[in-house]
């Protein structure tokens, strides 16, 4: 079967582990050269080393517009452009809204929302000049629920901002050939949430998933590869739920 991302250059944020690492792995399998970025250079370097010669690790803090712009310009200079940006880097809060401190809220916004803004603002001009490109933003079903099975209302609020950004920018970027879409996962068994998934919590959550299981990182990566590829050239401004029917319950 033909590789659907052959010849493309992709950049994935938050790629040291979890969803970001799996998206990078899947993109490489489908033929892309992938720049894996993360604030944790040691971690992302180890992940890239496992993925082979088409995986390049770079340190990038999505909270810094200067750093994001510099990395994206570096990648574009090395590769002659960027075809795909995946804004995956994220942090999460849990518990009652009153238990979230101002520093925690500021960190949520800085990573989950401003980080996406920095990525789009840096890559969009390059893609518009190319006349093509795909931007994929990782949101969450908590954007629609105002908090989900794991993340709280503040987390959901930042992810709702990602959904609105995705929809609005599709109108501004579309006429220049740039597509922007989102993916809203349900609960995914990653390191970020695994400590919260006690057997009792997991059993309770599973009763709310019609498909009877939690999402895997592969479930998210499969959709990301489709949205990154030319198979989805007429898809933009959409945020697609990968939640096993969670929002229907």
Buried (B, 14 or more C-beta within 10 A) or exposed (E): EEBBBEEBBBBBBBBBBBBBBBBBBBBBBBBBBBBBBBBBBEBBBBBBEEBEEBBBBBBBBBBBBEBBBBBBBEBBEEBEBBBBBBBBBBBBBBEEEEEBEEEBBEBBBBBBBBBBBBBBEBBBEBBBEBEBBBBBBBBBBBBBBBBBBBBBBBBBBBBBBBBBBBBEBBEEBEEBBBBBBBBBBBBBBBEBBEEBBEEEBBEEBBEBBEEEEBBBBBBBBBBBBBBBBEEBEEBBBBBBBBBBEBBEE
